[in-house]
């Protein structure tokens, strides 16, 4: 299975692919996250991250 831009992952899940990820919603942020790392919370909240650029 190929992971594509637009893929989403929730806080606490393992990152499926290295790249730049963006928090869906407001406020938002972007972060580089490496494959296998745990997706972090943002603003002390569990969030959904969306892949915007492959590394």
N, C-alpha and C positions, 0 to 999 in steps of 0.2 A: 504494500500500500504506500503510495506517495503522499506525503504531507504537503499541502499547498497553502499559499497565501489565503487568508480567510478562515483557516482552521482556528477553532477555539479550544481553550482549556480553562478549567476553574482553579482557583486557589486550592492548594493542597495536592493537586494532581502532578504527575511527572510531566515535564516538558517533552512533547513528542518530537520536536525538531529545533535545532539552534536557529535563532533569528531575533529580529526586533519585534516585540510584542506590545500591543496597546490595550489599555483598559477600556472596555466598553462602558459607556455611561459618562456622567459628569460628577465630579471632576475627573479628568482623564490624565494619563501619563503614558510614556513609552519606556521600555527597558529592554536591553539585550539580555536574553536568557538562553543558556546552553541546554542542549538535549540532555535529559536525565535529571536536571535540577527540579526541585519542587517549585511550582508556580507560587509566587508570593502573594500575600494580601496587599491591599493598597488602602491607606488611610485607616488602618486597623479593621478593615472589612474584607470579607471574602468577596472576590470579584471574578468576572469572566474576562480572560485575556484573549485577544485576537491577533494572530500572526499577520504582520503587515509587510515584513521583508525577510527573506531567507538569508542566513549568514553564509 
